[in-house]
Amino acid sequence: MCLFCKIANKEISSNIELENEDFIAFHDINPIAPIHLLVIPKVHVENFQKASPKLMAKATSFIQELTIKMGLDSDGYRLLTNNGENGGQEVMHLHFHIVGGTRLKWVHLSDNNPKAAI
C-alpha cells in the first residue's frame, strides 16, 4: 500500500484540512509557501493519465470548496500535479498541490536541460 493510501485510510496521521467521501486534503510536510496542501483521491489512482473524467469532475468541486475555505479563491493560488517520473511525481498516487498565501513566482526547473530532450 502506498504512502497516500495509508493517509487516506488513516493509518498514517496527517494535518487534514478537508475531507469528503472521495477526497482528502492535508498540509504538505515540506511546504513551499504559507499554504501548501495536497489533495488526493481516497481510492488509489496512479496518476492523472489513469484518472477517469468522473473522478476529475469530483476533484474540481472539492478543490474549489477547499480553496474557498482557505481564503485562496479571491487572491489566487497555484494548482499543479506532477505526472510520472519525468514529470517529477515522487509518490505514485494521484495528488494535487495547492500552493498560495503569498505572491508566487514562476520558478524554472533547475535540472531542466532543453537540449537533453532532443
C-alpha positions in Angstrom: 0.0 0.0 0.0 1.4 3.4 -0.9 2.0 6.3 1.4 -1.0 8.3 0.3 -3.3 5.3 0.6 -2.2 4.9 4.2 -3.0 8.6 4.8 -6.4 8.1 3.1 -7.1 5.1 5.3 -5.9 7.0 8.4 -3.1 4.5 9.0 -0.7 7.5 9.0 -1.8 10.7 10.6 -1.8 14.0 8.7 -3.0 17.5 9.3 -6.3 17.2 7.5 -7.9 20.4 6.3 -11.0 19.0 4.4 -12.4 15.6 3.7 -15.4 14.0 1.9 -16.2 10.5 0.8 -13.9 10.7 -2.3 -11.0 13.0 -1.4 -8.9 14.2 1.5 -6.8 17.4 1.7 -4.0 17.8 4.1 -1.0 20.1 4.7 2.3 19.2 3.0 5.0 18.3 5.4 7.6 20.3 3.4 5.6 23.5 2.5 7.0 25.8 -0.2 4.5 28.6 0.7 2.4 29.8 3.6 -0.4 27.5 2.4 0.7 24.2 0.8 -2.0 21.5 0.7 -2.1 18.1 -1.0 -5.4 16.8 -2.4 -5.6 13.0 -3.0 -8.4 10.7 -4.0 -9.2 8.1 -1.4 -9.0 5.3 -4.0 -5.6 4.5 -5.4 -5.1 6.1 -8.9 -1.5 6.1 -10.0 -1.5 9.5 -11.8 -3.5 11.9 -13.9 -3.3 9.7 -17.0 -5.1 7.0 -15.2 -7.8 9.2 -13.7 -11.3 9.0 -15.0 -13.2 12.1 -16.1 -15.8 11.3 -13.4 -13.2 11.4 -10.7 -11.7 14.6 -12.1 -15.2 16.3 -12.1 -15.5 15.4 -8.4 -11.9 16.7 -7.8 -12.8 20.1 -9.3 -15.7 20.8 -6.9 -13.6 19.5 -3.9 -10.6 21.7 -4.8 -12.9 24.7 -5.3 -14.5 24.2 -1.9 -11.1 23.8 -0.3 -9.7 27.0 -1.8 -12.7 29.0 -0.7 -12.3 27.5 2.9 -8.6 28.5 2.9 -9.4 32.0 1.5 -7.4 31.5 -1.6 -10.2 31.9 -4.1 -10.0 35.7 -4.3 -6.2 36.3 -4.3 -5.2 33.3 -6.3 -3.2 30.1 -5.9 -1.3 27.6 -7.9 -2.8 24.2 -8.6 -0.4 21.6 -10.0 0.2 17.9 -10.4 3.3 16.0 -11.4 2.6 13.2 -13.8 5.0 10.3 -13.9 8.7 10.1 -13.2 9.8 12.6 -15.8 7.1 15.0 -14.6 8.6 14.9 -11.1 6.0 12.6 -9.5 7.5 11.2 -6.3 4.6 9.4 -4.8 2.8 7.3 -7.4 -0.7 8.2 -6.2 -2.6 11.0 -8.0 -2.2 14.2 -6.0 -2.6 17.9 -6.5 -0.6 20.6 -4.8 -2.5 23.8 -3.9 0.1 26.5 -3.1 -0.8 30.0 -2.0 -1.0 32.6 0.7 1.6 34.8 -0.9 2.5 36.2 -4.3 4.1 33.2 -6.2 6.9 33.5 -8.7 7.4 31.2 -11.6 10.5 29.1 -10.9 12.3 27.4 -13.7 13.3 23.8 -13.1 17.0 23.7 -12.1 17.6 20.3 -13.6 15.8 21.2 -16.9 18.1 20.9 -19.9 16.1 21.5 -23.1 18.8 20.0 -25.3 18.7 16.7 -23.3 15.1 16.2 -24.5 16.1 16.4 -28.2 
